Amino acid sequence: MIIGLLLGAAALGGGFIPTRNFVRRRLRYVDGAQKPAAPIVAGVVATAAGVVVAALPIITVPMGVLFGIGVGTGWASGQKAPPES
């Protein structure tokens, strides 16, 4: 039970932090990445990919959903954050 919670938290953080940094550094001048619907689309695509990977024994569907939530919120956070120099 606790291992599942830790893996879920790792999936959430593993989706959030790299996505936020990628949007902040690499996609800061891309108009399509700055649109309001972009985080939703990215989150849905990441959730779909995470649910497909759920066929593996240790990865479950809720972890795939948490990964998608992490990607969507990381994208939105990267849009709002000032770019790093």
PyMOL Python script that loads the backbone (N, CA, C, O; Angstrom):
from pymol import cmd

cmd.read_pdbstr("""\
ATOM      1  N   MET A   1       0.828  -1.194   0.000  1.00  0.00           N
ATOM      2  CA  MET A   1       0.000   0.000   0.000  1.00  0.00           C
ATOM      3  C   MET A   1       0.877   1.264   0.000  1.00  0.00           C
ATOM      4  O   MET A   1       0.668   2.170  -0.807  1.00  0.00           O
ATOM      5  N   ILE A   2       1.841   1.314   0.897  1.00  0.00           N
ATOM      6  CA  ILE A   2       2.694   2.492   0.985  1.00  0.00           C
ATOM      7  C   ILE A   2       3.600   2.586  -0.237  1.00  0.00           C
ATOM      8  O   ILE A   2       3.907   3.682  -0.706  1.00  0.00           O
ATOM      9  N   ILE A   3       4.026   1.433  -0.750  1.00  0.00           N
ATOM     10  CA  ILE A   3       4.863   1.452  -1.950  1.00  0.00           C
ATOM     11  C   ILE A   3       4.079   2.025  -3.127  1.00  0.00           C
ATOM     12  O   ILE A   3       4.629   2.778  -3.932  1.00  0.00           O
ATOM     13  N   GLY A   4       2.805   1.675  -3.230  1.00  0.00           N
ATOM     14  CA  GLY A   4       1.958   2.223  -4.291  1.00  0.00           C
ATOM     15  C   GLY A   4       1.800   3.729  -4.174  1.00  0.00           C
ATOM     16  O   GLY A   4       1.809   4.436  -5.182  1.00  0.00           O
ATOM     17  N   LEU A   5       1.654   4.223  -2.958  1.00  0.00           N
ATOM     18  CA  LEU A   5       1.543   5.673  -2.754  1.00  0.00           C
ATOM     19  C   LEU A   5       2.848   6.376  -3.133  1.00  0.00           C
ATOM     20  O   LEU A   5       2.825   7.444  -3.745  1.00  0.00           O
ATOM     21  N   LEU A   6       3.969   5.785  -2.774  1.00  0.00           N
ATOM     22  CA  LEU A   6       5.260   6.372  -3.138  1.00  0.00           C
ATOM     23  C   LEU A   6       5.469   6.366  -4.646  1.00  0.00           C
ATOM     24  O   LEU A   6       5.975   7.340  -5.204  1.00  0.00           O
ATOM     25  N   LEU A   7       5.086   5.283  -5.308  1.00  0.00           N
ATOM     26  CA  LEU A   7       5.194   5.231  -6.764  1.00  0.00           C
ATOM     27  C   LEU A   7       4.261   6.232  -7.429  1.00  0.00           C
ATOM     28  O   LEU A   7       4.618   6.829  -8.444  1.00  0.00           O
ATOM     29  N   GLY A   8       3.071   6.422  -6.867  1.00  0.00           N
ATOM     30  CA  GLY A   8       2.144   7.428  -7.394  1.00  0.00           C
ATOM     31  C   GLY A   8       2.701   8.843  -7.236  1.00  0.00           C
ATOM     32  O   GLY A   8       2.580   9.669  -8.141  1.00  0.00           O
ATOM     33  N   ALA A   9       3.306   9.113  -6.092  1.00  0.00           N
ATOM     34  CA  ALA A   9       3.918  10.430  -5.884  1.00  0.00           C
ATOM     35  C   ALA A   9       5.100  10.629  -6.821  1.00  0.00           C
ATOM     36  O   ALA A   9       5.326  11.736  -7.309  1.00  0.00           O
ATOM     37  N   ALA A  10       5.851   9.572  -7.074  1.00  0.00           N
ATOM     38  CA  ALA A  10       6.973   9.674  -8.009  1.00  0.00           C
ATOM     39  C   ALA A  10       6.477   9.912  -9.434  1.00  0.00           C
ATOM     40  O   ALA A  10       7.102  10.653 -10.193  1.00  0.00           O
ATOM     41  N   ALA A  11       5.355   9.286  -9.801  1.00  0.00           N
ATOM     42  CA  ALA A  11       4.787   9.505 -11.136  1.00  0.00           C
ATOM     43  C   ALA A  11       4.300  10.942 -11.277  1.00  0.00           C
ATOM     44  O   ALA A  11       4.495  11.566 -12.321  1.00  0.00           O
ATOM     45  N   LEU A  12       3.671  11.467 -10.239  1.00  0.00           N
ATOM     46  CA  LEU A  12       3.194  12.851 -10.267  1.00  0.00           C
ATOM     47  C   LEU A  12       4.368  13.824 -10.379  1.00  0.00           C
ATOM     48  O   LEU A  12       4.359  14.715 -11.228  1.00  0.00           O
ATOM     49  N   GLY A  13       5.362  13.656  -9.537  1.00  0.00           N
ATOM     50  CA  GLY A  13       6.536  14.522  -9.579  1.00  0.00           C
ATOM     51  C   GLY A  13       7.374  14.321 -10.830  1.00  0.00           C
ATOM     52  O   GLY A  13       7.962  15.270 -11.349  1.00  0.00           O
ATOM     53  N   GLY A  14       7.429  13.084 -11.316  1.00  0.00           N
ATOM     54  CA  GLY A  14       8.174  12.798 -12.533  1.00  0.00           C
ATOM     55  C   GLY A  14       7.525  13.375 -13.773  1.00  0.00           C
ATOM     56  O   GLY A  14       8.190  13.577 -14.790  1.00  0.00           O
ATOM     57  N   GLY A  15       6.242  13.638 -13.698  1.00  0.00           N
ATOM     58  CA  GLY A  15       5.576  14.316 -14.803  1.00  0.00           C
ATOM     59  C   GLY A  15       5.652  15.828 -14.672  1.00  0.00           C
ATOM     60  O   GLY A  15       5.775  16.536 -15.671  1.00  0.00           O
ATOM     61  N   PHE A  16       5.580  16.321 -13.452  1.00  0.00           N
ATOM     62  CA  PHE A  16       5.517  17.764 -13.212  1.00  0.00           C
ATOM     63  C   PHE A  16       6.851  18.468 -13.458  1.00  0.00           C
ATOM     64  O   PHE A  16       6.920  19.401 -14.257  1.00  0.00           O
ATOM     65  N   ILE A  17       7.885  18.037 -12.792  1.00  0.00           N
ATOM     66  CA  ILE A  17       9.153  18.778 -12.789  1.00  0.00           C
ATOM     67  C   ILE A  17       9.828  18.820 -14.163  1.00  0.00           C
ATOM     68  O   ILE A  17      10.204  19.906 -14.604  1.00  0.00           O
ATOM     69  N   PRO A  18       9.999  17.693 -14.861  1.00  0.00           N
ATOM     70  CA  PRO A  18      10.634  17.794 -16.183  1.00  0.00           C
ATOM     71  C   PRO A  18       9.799  18.586 -17.189  1.00  0.00           C
ATOM     72  O   PRO A  18      10.346  19.305 -18.025  1.00  0.00           O
ATOM     73  N   THR A  19       8.477  18.452 -17.106  1.00  0.00           N
ATOM     74  CA  THR A  19       7.628  19.184 -18.046  1.00  0.00           C
ATOM     75  C   THR A  19       7.705  20.680 -17.790  1.00  0.00           C
ATOM     76  O   THR A  19       7.802  21.465 -18.733  1.00  0.00           O
ATOM     77  N   ARG A  20       7.662  21.082 -16.532  1.00  0.00           N
ATOM     78  CA  ARG A  20       7.764  22.506 -16.206  1.00  0.00           C
ATOM     79  C   ARG A  20       9.083  23.082 -16.716  1.00  0.00           C
ATOM     80  O   ARG A  20       9.101  24.157 -17.316  1.00  0.00           O
ATOM     81  N   ASN A  21      10.180  22.373 -16.480  1.00  0.00           N
ATOM     82  CA  ASN A  21      11.484  22.851 -16.934  1.00  0.00           C
ATOM     83  C   ASN A  21      11.569  22.895 -18.454  1.00  0.00           C
ATOM     84  O   ASN A  21      12.152  23.827 -19.009  1.00  0.00           O
ATOM     85  N   PHE A  22      10.998  21.907 -19.139  1.00  0.00           N
ATOM     86  CA  PHE A  22      11.029  21.872 -20.599  1.00  0.00           C
ATOM     87  C   PHE A  22      10.242  23.029 -21.197  1.00  0.00           C
ATOM     88  O   PHE A  22      10.699  23.679 -22.137  1.00  0.00           O
ATOM     89  N   VAL A  23       9.059  23.282 -20.650  1.00  0.00           N
ATOM     90  CA  VAL A  23       8.246  24.389 -21.171  1.00  0.00           C
ATOM     91  C   VAL A  23       8.920  25.720 -20.871  1.00  0.00           C
ATOM     92  O   VAL A  23       8.909  26.624 -21.706  1.00  0.00           O
ATOM     93  N   ARG A  24       9.493  25.844 -19.714  1.00  0.00           N
ATOM     94  CA  ARG A  24      10.134  27.099 -19.320  1.00  0.00           C
ATOM     95  C   ARG A  24      11.375  27.398 -20.168  1.00  0.00           C
ATOM     96  O   ARG A  24      11.606  28.548 -20.540  1.00  0.00           O
ATOM     97  N   ARG A  25      12.175  26.372 -20.474  1.00  0.00           N
ATOM     98  CA  ARG A  25      13.432  26.588 -21.193  1.00  0.00           C
ATOM     99  C   ARG A  25      13.277  26.520 -22.702  1.00  0.00           C
ATOM    100  O   ARG A  25      13.728  27.416 -23.415  1.00  0.00           O
ATOM    101  N   ARG A  26      12.642  25.461 -23.193  1.00  0.00           N
ATOM    102  CA  ARG A  26      12.655  25.195 -24.623  1.00  0.00           C
ATOM    103  C   ARG A  26      11.457  25.743 -25.374  1.00  0.00           C
ATOM    104  O   ARG A  26      11.578  26.067 -26.556  1.00  0.00           O
ATOM    105  N   LEU A  27      10.315  25.857 -24.736  1.00  0.00           N
ATOM    106  CA  LEU A  27       9.096  26.246 -25.437  1.00  0.00           C
ATOM    107  C   LEU A  27       8.626  27.649 -25.094  1.00  0.00           C
ATOM    108  O   LEU A  27       7.462  27.980 -25.321  1.00  0.00           O
ATOM    109  N   ARG A  28       9.496  28.469 -24.559  1.00  0.00           N
ATOM    110  CA  ARG A  28       9.064  29.799 -24.136  1.00  0.00           C
ATOM    111  C   ARG A  28       8.674  30.699 -25.297  1.00  0.00           C
ATOM    112  O   ARG A  28       7.872  31.614 -25.107  1.00  0.00           O
ATOM    113  N   TYR A  29       9.213  30.473 -26.500  1.00  0.00           N
ATOM    114  CA  TYR A  29       8.883  31.312 -27.648  1.00  0.00           C
ATOM    115  C   TYR A  29       7.955  30.616 -28.643  1.00  0.00           C
ATOM    116  O   TYR A  29       7.689  31.161 -29.715  1.00  0.00           O
ATOM    117  N   VAL A  30       7.468  29.449 -28.318  1.00  0.00           N
ATOM    118  CA  VAL A  30       6.569  28.706 -29.210  1.00  0.00           C
ATOM    119  C   VAL A  30       5.135  29.124 -28.889  1.00  0.00           C
ATOM    120  O   VAL A  30       4.648  28.908 -27.779  1.00  0.00           O
ATOM    121  N   ASP A  31       4.469  29.720 -29.868  1.00  0.00           N
ATOM    122  CA  ASP A  31       3.132  30.248 -29.635  1.00  0.00           C
ATOM    123  C   ASP A  31       2.134  29.154 -29.262  1.00  0.00           C
ATOM    124  O   ASP A  31       1.303  29.351 -28.376  1.00  0.00           O
ATOM    125  N   GLY A  32       2.207  28.016 -29.923  1.00  0.00           N
ATOM    126  CA  GLY A  32       1.272  26.935 -29.639  1.00  0.00           C
ATOM    127  C   GLY A  32       1.402  26.395 -28.222  1.00  0.00           C
ATOM    128  O   GLY A  32       0.419  25.944 -27.633  1.00  0.00           O
ATOM    129  N   ALA A  33       2.592  26.440 -27.683  1.00  0.00           N
ATOM    130  CA  ALA A  33       2.823  25.939 -26.328  1.00  0.00           C
ATOM    131  C   ALA A  33       2.319  26.908 -25.270  1.00  0.00           C
ATOM    132  O   ALA A  33       2.165  26.522 -24.111  1.00  0.00           O
ATOM    133  N   GLN A  34       2.063  28.142 -25.634  1.00  0.00           N
ATOM    134  CA  GLN A  34       1.619  29.140 -24.673  1.00  0.00           C
ATOM    135  C   GLN A  34       0.104  29.350 -24.681  1.00  0.00           C
ATOM    136  O   GLN A  34      -0.407  30.177 -23.927  1.00  0.00           O
ATOM    137  N   LYS A  35      -0.610  28.617 -25.518  1.00  0.00           N
ATOM    138  CA  LYS A  35      -2.062  28.734 -25.564  1.00  0.00           C
ATOM    139  C   LYS A  35      -2.685  28.120 -24.316  1.00  0.00           C
ATOM    140  O   LYS A  35      -2.099  27.219 -23.716  1.00  0.00           O
ATOM    141  N   PRO A  36      -3.862  28.593 -23.917  1.00  0.00           N
ATOM    142  CA  PRO A  36      -4.490  28.072 -22.695  1.00  0.00           C
ATOM    143  C   PRO A  36      -4.849  26.590 -22.756  1.00  0.00           C
ATOM    144  O   PRO A  36      -4.885  25.934 -21.715  1.00  0.00           O
ATOM    145  N   ALA A  37      -5.113  26.050 -23.928  1.00  0.00           N
ATOM    146  CA  ALA A  37      -5.517  24.646 -24.034  1.00  0.00           C
ATOM    147  C   ALA A  37      -4.331  23.691 -24.069  1.00  0.00           C
ATOM    148  O   ALA A  37      -4.520  22.479 -23.958  1.00  0.00           O
ATOM    149  N   ALA A  38      -3.138  24.196 -24.217  1.00  0.00           N
ATOM    150  CA  ALA A  38      -1.954  23.332 -24.350  1.00  0.00           C
ATOM    151  C   ALA A  38      -1.732  22.428 -23.135  1.00  0.00           C
ATOM    152  O   ALA A  38      -1.421  21.253 -23.331  1.00  0.00           O
ATOM    153  N   PRO A  39      -1.872  22.904 -21.888  1.00  0.00           N
ATOM    154  CA  PRO A  39      -1.668  21.993 -20.755  1.00  0.00           C
ATOM    155  C   PRO A  39      -2.702  20.869 -20.703  1.00  0.00           C
ATOM    156  O   PRO A  39      -2.390  19.754 -20.286  1.00  0.00           O
ATOM    157  N   ILE A  40      -3.927  21.162 -21.125  1.00  0.00           N
ATOM    158  CA  ILE A  40      -4.967  20.141 -21.098  1.00  0.00           C
ATOM    159  C   ILE A  40      -4.652  19.051 -22.119  1.00  0.00           C
ATOM    160  O   ILE A  40      -4.752  17.860 -21.823  1.00  0.00           O
ATOM    161  N   VAL A  41      -4.272  19.472 -23.319  1.00  0.00           N
ATOM    162  CA  VAL A  41      -3.934  18.507 -24.364  1.00  0.00           C
ATOM    163  C   VAL A  41      -2.730  17.671 -23.950  1.00  0.00           C
ATOM    164  O   VAL A  41      -2.732  16.453 -24.124  1.00  0.00           O
ATOM    165  N   ALA A  42      -1.708  18.311 -23.407  1.00  0.00           N
ATOM    166  CA  ALA A  42      -0.512  17.580 -22.978  1.00  0.00           C
ATOM    167  C   ALA A  42      -0.845  16.594 -21.862  1.00  0.00           C
ATOM    168  O   ALA A  42      -0.334  15.474 -21.845  1.00  0.00           O
ATOM    169  N   GLY A  43      -1.694  17.006 -20.939  1.00  0.00           N
ATOM    170  CA  GLY A  43      -2.090  16.113 -19.851  1.00  0.00           C
ATOM    171  C   GLY A  43      -2.888  14.918 -20.330  1.00  0.00           C
ATOM    172  O   GLY A  43      -2.694  13.804 -19.841  1.00  0.00           O
ATOM    173  N   VAL A  44      -3.790  15.137 -21.287  1.00  0.00           N
ATOM    174  CA  VAL A  44      -4.590  14.028 -21.813  1.00  0.00           C
ATOM    175  C   VAL A  44      -3.713  13.042 -22.579  1.00  0.00           C
ATOM    176  O   VAL A  44      -3.875  11.829 -22.444  1.00  0.00           O
ATOM    177  N   VAL A  45      -2.792  13.556 -23.377  1.00  0.00           N
ATOM    178  CA  VAL A  45      -1.889  12.676 -24.131  1.00  0.00           C
ATOM    179  C   VAL A  45      -0.994  11.889 -23.178  1.00  0.00           C
ATOM    180  O   VAL A  45      -0.777  10.694 -23.381  1.00  0.00           O
ATOM    181  N   ALA A  46      -0.477  12.538 -22.154  1.00  0.00           N
ATOM    182  CA  ALA A  46       0.381  11.845 -21.187  1.00  0.00           C
ATOM    183  C   ALA A  46      -0.414  10.810 -20.389  1.00  0.00           C
ATOM    184  O   ALA A  46       0.111   9.745 -20.064  1.00  0.00           O
ATOM    185  N   THR A  47      -1.665  11.114 -20.074  1.00  0.00           N
ATOM    186  CA  THR A  47      -2.508  10.142 -19.374  1.00  0.00           C
ATOM    187  C   THR A  47      -2.751   8.926 -20.254  1.00  0.00           C
ATOM    188  O   THR A  47      -2.683   7.792 -19.782  1.00  0.00           O
ATOM    189  N   ALA A  48      -3.035   9.156 -21.530  1.00  0.00           N
ATOM    190  CA  ALA A  48      -3.249   8.035 -22.443  1.00  0.00           C
ATOM    191  C   ALA A  48      -1.995   7.170 -22.545  1.00  0.00           C
ATOM    192  O   ALA A  48      -2.081   5.942 -22.548  1.00  0.00           O
ATOM    193  N   ALA A  49      -0.848   7.805 -22.627  1.00  0.00           N
ATOM    194  CA  ALA A  49       0.404   7.043 -22.694  1.00  0.00           C
ATOM    195  C   ALA A  49       0.660   6.291 -21.392  1.00  0.00           C
ATOM    196  O   ALA A  49       1.135   5.155 -21.408  1.00  0.00           O
ATOM    197  N   GLY A  50       0.345   6.923 -20.270  1.00  0.00           N
ATOM    198  CA  GLY A  50       0.544   6.262 -18.984  1.00  0.00           C
ATOM    199  C   GLY A  50      -0.394   5.097 -18.765  1.00  0.00           C
ATOM    200  O   GLY A  50      -0.015   4.110 -18.135  1.00  0.00           O
ATOM    201  N   VAL A  51      -1.612   5.189 -19.273  1.00  0.00           N
ATOM    202  CA  VAL A  51      -2.566   4.098 -19.134  1.00  0.00           C
ATOM    203  C   VAL A  51      -2.160   2.927 -20.031  1.00  0.00           C
ATOM    204  O   VAL A  51      -2.364   1.769 -19.666  1.00  0.00           O
ATOM    205  N   VAL A  52      -1.593   3.217 -21.192  1.00  0.00           N
ATOM    206  CA  VAL A  52      -1.116   2.147 -22.070  1.00  0.00           C
ATOM    207  C   VAL A  52       0.045   1.410 -21.412  1.00  0.00           C
ATOM    208  O   VAL A  52       0.143   0.187 -21.519  1.00  0.00           O
ATOM    209  N   VAL A  53       0.913   2.135 -20.743  1.00  0.00           N
ATOM    210  CA  VAL A  53       2.059   1.518 -20.071  1.00  0.00           C
ATOM    211  C   VAL A  53       1.611   0.729 -18.841  1.00  0.00           C
ATOM    212  O   VAL A  53       2.391  -0.046 -18.288  1.00  0.00           O
ATOM    213  N   ALA A  54       0.377   0.916 -18.414  1.00  0.00           N
ATOM    214  CA  ALA A  54      -0.129   0.237 -17.223  1.00  0.00           C
ATOM    215  C   ALA A  54      -0.223  -1.268 -17.403  1.00  0.00           C
ATOM    216  O   ALA A  54      -0.570  -1.977 -16.459  1.00  0.00           O
ATOM    217  N   ALA A  55       0.078  -1.768 -18.588  1.00  0.00           N
ATOM    218  CA  ALA A  55       0.103  -3.214 -18.789  1.00  0.00           C
ATOM    219  C   ALA A  55       1.271  -3.858 -18.045  1.00  0.00           C
ATOM    220  O   ALA A  55       1.257  -5.065 -17.803  1.00  0.00           O
ATOM    221  N   LEU A  56       2.265  -3.078 -17.684  1.00  0.00           N
ATOM    222  CA  LEU A  56       3.395  -3.600 -16.908  1.00  0.00           C
ATOM    223  C   LEU A  56       2.925  -3.945 -15.499  1.00  0.00           C
ATOM    224  O   LEU A  56       1.975  -3.331 -15.013  1.00  0.00           O
ATOM    225  N   PRO A  57       3.546  -4.892 -14.838  1.00  0.00           N
ATOM    226  CA  PRO A  57       3.028  -5.358 -13.548  1.00  0.00           C
ATOM    227  C   PRO A  57       3.046  -4.322 -12.420  1.00  0.00           C
ATOM    228  O   PRO A  57       2.125  -4.297 -11.603  1.00  0.00           O
ATOM    229  N   ILE A  58       4.057  -3.481 -12.358  1.00  0.00           N
ATOM    230  CA  ILE A  58       4.155  -2.573 -11.210  1.00  0.00           C
ATOM    231  C   ILE A  58       3.444  -1.247 -11.443  1.00  0.00           C
ATOM    232  O   ILE A  58       3.136  -0.532 -10.490  1.00  0.00           O
ATOM    233  N   ILE A  59       3.184  -0.916 -12.696  1.00  0.00           N
ATOM    234  CA  ILE A  59       2.543   0.357 -13.022  1.00  0.00           C
ATOM    235  C   ILE A  59       1.042   0.131 -13.159  1.00  0.00           C
ATOM    236  O   ILE A  59       0.607  -0.768 -13.879  1.00  0.00           O
ATOM    237  N   THR A  60       0.260   0.942 -12.472  1.00  0.00           N
ATOM    238  CA  THR A  60      -1.189   0.790 -12.504  1.00  0.00           C
ATOM    239  C   THR A  60      -1.827   1.978 -13.226  1.00  0.00           C
ATOM    240  O   THR A  60      -1.165   2.969 -13.533  1.00  0.00           O
ATOM    241  N   VAL A  61      -3.115   1.853 -13.486  1.00  0.00           N
ATOM    242  CA  VAL A  61      -3.843   2.922 -14.174  1.00  0.00           C
ATOM    243  C   VAL A  61      -3.834   4.225 -13.368  1.00  0.00           C
ATOM    244  O   VAL A  61      -3.623   5.283 -13.961  1.00  0.00           O
ATOM    245  N   PRO A  62      -4.052   4.203 -12.038  1.00  0.00           N
ATOM    246  CA  PRO A  62      -3.974   5.469 -11.301  1.00  0.00           C
ATOM    247  C   PRO A  62      -2.615   6.155 -11.403  1.00  0.00           C
ATOM    248  O   PRO A  62      -2.545   7.384 -11.376  1.00  0.00           O
ATOM    249  N   MET A  63      -1.543   5.391 -11.518  1.00  0.00           N
ATOM    250  CA  MET A  63      -0.223   6.002 -11.703  1.00  0.00           C
ATOM    251  C   MET A  63      -0.125   6.687 -13.051  1.00  0.00           C
ATOM    252  O   MET A  63       0.491   7.746 -13.168  1.00  0.00           O
ATOM    253  N   GLY A  64      -0.726   6.092 -14.069  1.00  0.00           N
ATOM    254  CA  GLY A  64      -0.761   6.734 -15.376  1.00  0.00           C
ATOM    255  C   GLY A  64      -1.557   8.019 -15.359  1.00  0.00           C
ATOM    256  O   GLY A  64      -1.188   8.999 -16.007  1.00  0.00           O
ATOM    257  N   VAL A  65      -2.651   8.013 -14.615  1.00  0.00           N
ATOM    258  CA  VAL A  65      -3.468   9.224 -14.482  1.00  0.00           C
ATOM    259  C   VAL A  65      -2.713  10.296 -13.706  1.00  0.00           C
ATOM    260  O   VAL A  65      -2.746  11.470 -14.073  1.00  0.00           O
ATOM    261  N   LEU A  66      -2.038   9.896 -12.642  1.00  0.00           N
ATOM    262  CA  LEU A  66      -1.243  10.868 -11.871  1.00  0.00           C
ATOM    263  C   LEU A  66      -0.111  11.446 -12.713  1.00  0.00           C
ATOM    264  O   LEU A  66       0.211  12.628 -12.592  1.00  0.00           O
ATOM    265  N   PHE A  67       0.490  10.625 -13.560  1.00  0.00           N
ATOM    266  CA  PHE A  67       1.527  11.127 -14.457  1.00  0.00           C
ATOM    267  C   PHE A  67       0.952  12.175 -15.402  1.00  0.00           C
ATOM    268  O   PHE A  67       1.578  13.210 -15.628  1.00  0.00           O
ATOM    269  N   GLY A  68      -0.232  11.921 -15.955  1.00  0.00           N
ATOM    270  CA  GLY A  68      -0.886  12.886 -16.840  1.00  0.00           C
ATOM    271  C   GLY A  68      -1.238  14.179 -16.124  1.00  0.00           C
ATOM    272  O   GLY A  68      -1.094  15.263 -16.690  1.00  0.00           O
ATOM    273  N   ILE A  69      -1.694  14.073 -14.891  1.00  0.00           N
ATOM    274  CA  ILE A  69      -1.989  15.271 -14.101  1.00  0.00           C
ATOM    275  C   ILE A  69      -0.707  16.061 -13.852  1.00  0.00           C
ATOM    276  O   ILE A  69      -0.697  17.289 -13.934  1.00  0.00           O
ATOM    277  N   GLY A  70       0.363  15.347 -13.551  1.00  0.00           N
ATOM    278  CA  GLY A  70       1.651  16.015 -13.335  1.00  0.00           C
ATOM    279  C   GLY A  70       2.134  16.740 -14.578  1.00  0.00           C
ATOM    280  O   GLY A  70       2.651  17.853 -14.483  1.00  0.00           O
ATOM    281  N   VAL A  71       1.971  16.124 -15.743  1.00  0.00           N
ATOM    282  CA  VAL A  71       2.397  16.764 -16.989  1.00  0.00           C
ATOM    283  C   VAL A  71       1.557  18.010 -17.255  1.00  0.00           C
ATOM    284  O   VAL A  71       2.101  19.056 -17.610  1.00  0.00           O
ATOM    285  N   GLY A  72       0.239  17.910 -17.089  1.00  0.00           N
ATOM    286  CA  GLY A  72      -0.630  19.062 -17.346  1.00  0.00           C
ATOM    287  C   GLY A  72      -0.360  20.221 -16.406  1.00  0.00           C
ATOM    288  O   GLY A  72      -0.294  21.370 -16.842  1.00  0.00           O
ATOM    289  N   THR A  73      -0.204  19.936 -15.128  1.00  0.00           N
ATOM    290  CA  THR A  73       0.060  21.011 -14.175  1.00  0.00           C
ATOM    291  C   THR A  73       1.474  21.563 -14.339  1.00  0.00           C
ATOM    292  O   THR A  73       1.704  22.755 -14.134  1.00  0.00           O
ATOM    293  N   GLY A  74       2.419  20.700 -14.708  1.00  0.00           N
ATOM    294  CA  GLY A  74       3.779  21.178 -14.971  1.00  0.00           C
ATOM    295  C   GLY A  74       3.820  22.092 -16.180  1.00  0.00           C
ATOM    296  O   GLY A  74       4.544  23.087 -16.186  1.00  0.00           O
ATOM    297  N   TRP A  75       3.047  21.760 -17.203  1.00  0.00           N
ATOM    298  CA  TRP A  75       2.979  22.605 -18.400  1.00  0.00           C
ATOM    299  C   TRP A  75       2.399  23.971 -18.039  1.00  0.00           C
ATOM    300  O   TRP A  75       2.937  25.004 -18.439  1.00  0.00           O
ATOM    301  N   ALA A  76       1.304  23.974 -17.283  1.00  0.00           N
ATOM    302  CA  ALA A  76       0.684  25.243 -16.886  1.00  0.00           C
ATOM    303  C   ALA A  76       1.632  26.062 -16.011  1.00  0.00           C
ATOM    304  O   ALA A  76       1.697  27.285 -16.139  1.00  0.00           O
ATOM    305  N   SER A  77       2.357  25.398 -15.133  1.00  0.00           N
ATOM    306  CA  SER A  77       3.308  26.103 -14.286  1.00  0.00           C
ATOM    307  C   SER A  77       4.466  26.666 -15.104  1.00  0.00           C
ATOM    308  O   SER A  77       4.954  27.759 -14.815  1.00  0.00           O
ATOM    309  N   GLY A  78       4.905  25.940 -16.110  1.00  0.00           N
ATOM    310  CA  GLY A  78       5.976  26.418 -16.969  1.00  0.00           C
ATOM    311  C   GLY A  78       5.562  27.609 -17.813  1.00  0.00           C
ATOM    312  O   GLY A  78       6.390  28.459 -18.140  1.00  0.00           O
ATOM    313  N   GLN A  79       4.286  27.675 -18.166  1.00  0.00           N
ATOM    314  CA  GLN A  79       3.777  28.822 -18.932  1.00  0.00           C
ATOM    315  C   GLN A  79       3.814  30.089 -18.077  1.00  0.00           C
ATOM    316  O   GLN A  79       4.141  31.167 -18.573  1.00  0.00           O
ATOM    317  N   LYS A  80       3.483  29.958 -16.813  1.00  0.00           N
ATOM    318  CA  LYS A  80       3.365  31.135 -15.947  1.00  0.00           C
ATOM    319  C   LYS A  80       4.698  31.610 -15.390  1.00  0.00           C
ATOM    320  O   LYS A  80       4.846  32.779 -15.033  1.00  0.00           O
ATOM    321  N   ALA A  81       5.659  30.714 -15.317  1.00  0.00           N
ATOM    322  CA  ALA A  81       6.935  31.058 -14.688  1.00  0.00           C
ATOM    323  C   ALA A  81       7.784  31.924 -15.615  1.00  0.00           C
ATOM    324  O   ALA A  81       7.736  31.758 -16.834  1.00  0.00           O
ATOM    325  N   PRO A  82       8.552  32.835 -15.052  1.00  0.00           N
ATOM    326  CA  PRO A  82       9.473  33.606 -15.896  1.00  0.00           C
ATOM    327  C   PRO A  82      10.569  32.691 -16.419  1.00  0.00           C
ATOM    328  O   PRO A  82      10.989  31.772 -15.716  1.00  0.00           O
ATOM    329  N   PRO A  83      11.042  32.924 -17.641  1.00  0.00           N
ATOM    330  CA  PRO A  83      12.075  32.050 -18.204  1.00  0.00           C
ATOM    331  C   PRO A  83      13.393  32.170 -17.453  1.00  0.00           C
ATOM    332  O   PRO A  83      13.768  33.239 -16.972  1.00  0.00           O
ATOM    333  N   GLU A  84      14.080  31.038 -17.368  1.00  0.00           N
ATOM    334  CA  GLU A  84      15.388  31.048 -16.714  1.00  0.00           C
ATOM    335  C   GLU A  84      16.420  31.589 -17.685  1.00  0.00           C
ATOM    336  O   GLU A  84      16.298  31.407 -18.896  1.00  0.00           O
ATOM    337  N   SER A  85      17.414  32.240 -17.166  1.00  0.00           N
ATOM    338  CA  SER A  85      18.459  32.783 -18.056  1.00  0.00           C
ATOM    339  C   SER A  85      19.638  31.878 -18.139  1.00  0.00           C
ATOM    340  O   SER A  85      20.603  32.183 -18.841  1.00  0.00           O
TER     341      SER A  85
END
""", "prot")
cmd.dss("prot")
cmd.show_as("cartoon", "prot")
cmd.util.cbc("prot")
cmd.orient("prot")
